[in-house]
Amino acid sequence: MTVLSEHILEEIRDLPSKFPQPRSAVMPALDLAQEELGHLTPEAMTEVAHELQLDPGYVEGVATFYTLFHLAPTGKHRFYVCTNLSCMLRGADDVVARLKSEIGVHEPGEVSKDGLFSYEEVECLGACEYAPMCRVDHAYHYDLTPDSIARLVAERRNGGSAVAAPKKARAPRKRKADA
């Protein structure tokens, strides 16, 4: 018995033809499996390995190396909050504290009681000039404050879309030294 649907298995089987090396299909295949199940189970990783004709240890190694793959259940809405130096200097610690309070969790990776939310602290999301920032539901949010993170939670709690279009970068806000 398989844990992945036949439709997903067919998509995984088709992936190697799109890459110069069949091994290159492992990340998109794991992404398909995770999208269907919500997280990667050992059985799903084994099925991916079988369909791509790869060693299961290699597939598991890829899944455990990259933080975008989850080996345990996560909330429907996953907040990835940058806690690198630029974001911390501009208030990420207050943003994280408010986020934890709003969703009712104490630790990264913990899932809220209602199953809607989880968060992770990440090293860098590549937009230091807009710090602090986070990614949630495939959209990036910049210049965060404790109040703006609370609004993002409220929007999702009140039926906000699980997948939103990514926000476009804005011009950096003026700093006193720039004025």
N, C-alpha and C positions, 0 to 999 in steps of 0.2 A: 504494500500500500504506500502511496506517495503522499507527501504533505503539500506539495505544490500542485496546482491545477494543471490539467493537460495544456490549456492555453498558454500558461507561463512556461511550461516545459518546452513547448514548440518555439516560443520566442527565444528561449535560452539556446536551443539547438541551432537557431538561425544566426545567432550572434557571431560565431567564429568567422563566417564568410565576410563579415564587415571589417575585419582587422587583418593586418599583415601577419600577425602571429596569433594562433588560437588562444594562447594564454592571456592575451590582452582582453579577451571577452569576460574574464572572471569578475571584474568590478561591475560592469553593467548587469551581468547575470545575478550577482549578489544583490544589486539594487532592485532588480525585478522581484526576487524572492522576498526581500525585506518589505517591499511595497505591498506585496500580497499578504504576508503574515503579520506585519507590524514589527517584527524583529527576526533575527536569524537563529534558527534552531539547529542543533547538530544534524538532524535529519535533512533539513533544507540544504545545508552546506554539502552534505554527502550527495544529495540529488544534483546539485549544481556541478559538483566534481564529476559525477557519472555522465551527465549530459555533455559536458565539455571535454570529456576524456582526459581529466586531469587528476593528479594525486589529491585525495581528500585533505592531506596535511597542508598542501600548498594553498588550497582554497581557504581552509581555516586560518592559515597564517595571514592571508590577505584580509580576511574578515576581522581578525583581532588586531591588526596593525592600524587600520584606519578608523578614526573616531566616528566617521559617518555611518558605520555599521554598528548595529545594536544587537547584543547577544541576550538581552533581557527585555521584557516589555517596557515600552515608554508611553508617555502620555500622547494623546491625539495631537496635541500642540506641543512641540518641542522648542524650547527657547535655548539658543546657543548664545551665551553672553560672553563677550570678549573681556578677559581680565588681565590682558597684557599691560605693560607699563603705561602706554599712552592712555588707555581706558581707565586704569586705576588712578592715574594722576588727575583725571577729569571726573571722578565720582562713580566709577563702576561698582565700588564696594557698597555704596548707598543704593544703587540700582539693584544689585543682587539681593541685598537685605530686603528691599521692598518686594521684589519678585517672590522670594521665598515666603514672605508673609502673605502676599496676595493668593498664592496657589496652595499654601498650607503644607510645605515640605521643609525639611531641615538640611538635606544633603543633595548634592548633584546626583542625578540619576534616579532619585526617588520619584515615584509617581504619586500624584495627588489622589486623595481618597475617591474623587469622582472619576478618575481615570483620564481626565482631560489634559493634565499638564505634567510636564517634567522639564528640567533644565539641566544644562551642562555649562561649565565654565571652560572656555576655549582660549587658546593662546593668542590667536590673531585671526581677525576676519578681513584684514587687508584694507582698512579705511581709517587709519589712525587720525587723520585730520578731521574726522567726524566723530571722534570719541566723546563719550562712551557709546557703544553700539551693540546690536544683537541681530541675530537671524532667527526668525520664527516663521514657520509655514512657508519656507522658500523665499521669504522677503526680508530685506535688510532694513533696519531702522536705526537712524543716526541721532546724534546729539541727545541721547536719552537722559531723562531725569527720573527720580522715583515716581513722580506723578505720571509721566508719559508711559512708563512700564506698566503702571497700574491700569492705564487706559487700554493698553494692548491686551492685557489679561481680560479686562471687562468686555472688550469687543468679542473676544473668542468665547468667553463664557456665555455671552448673549447671542450666540449663533453665528459669529463671524466665520468666514470661510476658512477651511483648513488649508487651502492653497491659495495664495495671493500672488499677483504679479510682482516681481522684484521692483523695488523703488529705484528710481534713477538717482545718481549722485547729484548733490547740490553743491553750490559754491560754498567753501568753508565760511563759517560765521566769522565776523570781524572780531578781532581781539583788541584789547586796549592799546597794545603796542602798534597795531596796524592803523589805528584811527588818526 
